[in-house]
Structures are given as structure tokens and as C-alpha cells.
Amino acid sequence: MKINSAEFVMSNTDFKKCPAPDMPEYAFVGRSNVGKSSLINMICGNRSLAKTSATPGKTQLINHFLINKEWYLVDLPGYGYAKTGNKLISQWNKFTTNYLLHRENLMCTFILIDIRHDPQRIDVEFMERMATNGVPFVIAFTKADKIGKTIVQRNISNYFKQMRETWEELPQYFVTSATEKRGAEEILTFVEDTNKLFVPPSNPQPNKKFNIKNIIE
């Protein structure tokens, strides 16, 4: 897939105010400071599409971008550390949960994980909650340029070794680097293939069990 256009549409904290669910949609989420904005900009070929910052917790809204006038890319607030008060964290928890539960056209969520580190409990728990509640996701390992290829493969193996203890089937994953522009082609091919499966929702059935309390904290 070639990106011909990528434009900001809107930001809000209410999934009911998101654009009409008439096109496929893909959300990007991860721990704060995982390189989410840099990855989004790299995928879209636009350095200033999503705002990047060295300050963790900068993304505080559901941000919609229209890609090729055919599908939506959504930048969600990061979970984990956030330089803000508990009241705002609670609000993030609520509107992010509602979005993941009720957004009818959400085809898949890209969960970003910093490949430089050993498996983090917060990432594993978040993925477990997503899987338990039937929210489709894949993994995008970020910052692969910061370490050697051998360590990249070792750390991926460590993640999956831990996940195999409780998972029957492991999620698909991508290895990415915003600096080296690595992984964009694979991600866009995945999106292009998944777009073909999209059927405009007519009778959404939200799963009310999903709860990420204590994850976005």
C-alpha cells in the first residue's frame, strides 16, 4: 500500500463523537514514550502528522487520521506513566476503554512494545485483557535500531516464551524502527489485506466485560 494522503480529522474523549464508522479503523497504543508518534509518522511518511515529545503521557485524546480517504488510523493515549493527576488518568481510562469496547469499525489494535526491554508486566497484562475480551490486536515492537539484531530476536523470544505459559495462540507481530523506516511496508500490507474483510457495522455487540483499570495508571 502506498500512502497518498494522511490528514488529521479530529480529537475527542468520546467514542460516540468519533467519525462515522463507515471505514475500517486501526488503533495504535502502548506504554508512554514507546515511540508511538514517531512510528505513526514513519508509516504515513509525514514527520509532523502525530506530535512527538520526550515527555511521557503527551497524547491525552483519541486522535483520528484519515489515510488515503479509505481508512482511519487512531492515536490513543499511552498507558503506564503519565505526568498528570489521578483525575485525568481516570478519564483516560474511561474513554479509552469505551473506545476499545464500542468502536464498531475497529479492525485491529497495534500494541507497541519497546523491544529494548525484557517483558514488562504492564504490557503482558494489557494484551491478556485485550485477548480475554476479544479485542483483536497485533504487536509492533519499536526502536529495533537501538539494539543489535541478535538481541532483538532474543527479546522477542523472551516475550513469547512468557506468553506461551498461558496463551494457546500467539499474536502476529512486526519489528519496527522509525529511524530506519523499518516495518512500515509490512504494517501497511497487513492493513491493506485486513481492509478487504471490512463490513460496515449494522448491529454492534459491545463486550461489557473489558476493563483496563490499573493499566492506564
N, C-alpha and C positions, 0 to 999 in steps of 0.2 A: 504493500500500500504506500502510495506517495501522498504526503501531506501538502495539499494545495492551499488550504486556508485554515486558520485557527484563530477564533475570536472569542473574547470574553463575553459572556451573556449576562450573568447575574450572580450576586452573593446574597445569601439569606440564612436564617436559622430554622426554617420551617419547610419540611419536605412538601407540604401542601402548596407552597408558593414556588416550587421548582418549575422549570419549563414543562409543558405538556409531555406526557410520557409516550410520545409517538415515534421516538427514535431510540435505538439501542444506546445504553449508557454504561460507562466503566468508571469505577471509583478508585482513587489512589489514597492509601492510608498507611501510617506506620508510626513508630516512635518519633517523638520530636527530634529534629536535627538529623534525620536519617538520609537527607538529601532528596526529599520528595519533589520540591520545586525545581531543583536542578534537573532531575530525571524527566519531569513533565516538559520542561523547556527543551531538553535534548530530543525527546521523542517527537515534539512538534516542530523542531527546527526554528524555535523562536526564543532567544535568550531572555526576553523580558515578559513572556506570557504570564508565567506564575512568578510571584515575588519571592526572591530568595533572601535569606537573612541568617546571620551567625547566631541570632538569638532564638533559642528553642521556644516552641509554642507560638510562633508568629501567626500561623494560619488559625483563624478563630471562627471561620464561617464555611458554609457549604458553597464552594465556588464552581460554577458551571462554565465550561468552554465548549463551543460548537466546532467540531472538526469536520472539514470538507462538506459542511452543511448536511452531514449524513449521520453523525453520532456525537454523543456528548462524553467529554472527559470531565470528571469531577474531582476536585482537590478538597479532601476532607481534613479537618483538624487532626493534628498528631495526638497520639496517646502517650502517656508517660509523663515526663517533666513538662511543666508549663509555668512560666513566670507570671503567675496571676493568682487571684484569690480563689478560695474554695467555691464561692458562689458562682463564679464564671465557669469553673471546671464542671460544676454540676449541670450548668446549662449546656455545655458542650456535650456532656454525657447524654443528656436527654435528646437533643436534636440530632446527634449522630446516630444514636440508637434508633430513633424514629425513622431516619432516612434509610438505614440498612434494612429495617424491618418492612417498611411500607412502600419503598420506591419500586413501582411495578416494572419498570423497564430496565432495572439494574441487571445487566447480563453477567458481570463478574467484578470482583474487587481485587485489585492488586495490593497485596500486603507487602510493604517494603521492609527489608531487614538488612542492617549493616553487616556485610559479610566479614568484616574485620574481627568481629567478636564471637565468643563462644555462645551457644544457645542461651537466650535470655528468657527468663520465666514469663515476663510480661508478653513477649511475642508468642510463645508457645500457648499460653492461656488464651490469648486473643484468638488465635487460629482454632483452638479447641472449641471456643464458644461459637465461632463462625460455623464450623463444621456441624456441631451439635444442633444448631438451629437452621441448618440447610441453606446458609448464605454462601453462594458459590464464590470461590476465591482461588487465586494462584499467588505464588511468591515471586517477588522481584528482589534478588539480592543486589544491594547497591555498593558503590565505592570499591569495585573489584580492582581498580587500578592502584589502590593504596597498598596492596599486598601481592605477594608472588602467586603464580598460578597453582603451585602445589598447595599453598596454604588455603587458597580459595576452595579447592576441591576437598581439602581436609575439613574445613569448617562446614561445608555443605553436608559432608558425610556425618559430621557430628550432630547436626540438626536432625537429619533423617534417622540416625541411629536412635536418638532420644524419642522421636515421634513414633517410631515403629513399636515402641513399648505399648502404645495404646491405640495406634491407628491401624486400620485394616488396609487402607489405601492412601498413598502419599500424594500430596498436591503437585501439580505441574509447577515448574519454576523456571526463572530466567536469571541469567547473570548479567549485570549491567554496570556501566561506568559512564557517567555524564561527561567526564573529562575526555575519555577516549571515544565517546559516542558509540558505546558498545551496548548491544541488546535492543536497540530501537527497532531494527528490521524484524527481529523475532517477535517482539511485542506487537508490532503493527500487523504482522501476518496473522498472529493469534486473534487480534481484534477483527481483522477482515474476515477470517473464517467463521468466527463466532457471530458476527453481524448477520450472516446468512441464516442463522437459527432464530432470529428475532421475529416475534409475532406480537403486534400491538396488544397490550393487555385489555381484557374486557371484564374480567371478574377476579380481581386480585384477592389473594387469601393470605393476609399478613400472619406471620408467626409471632404470637404474643409472648412466647417464652424467652425471646432473645433479650439479654440484659448484659451490658458491658460495664456495669457499675464496678468501680475499683480498678478498671483497666485504663480509662481516660482520667487518671488521677496521678 
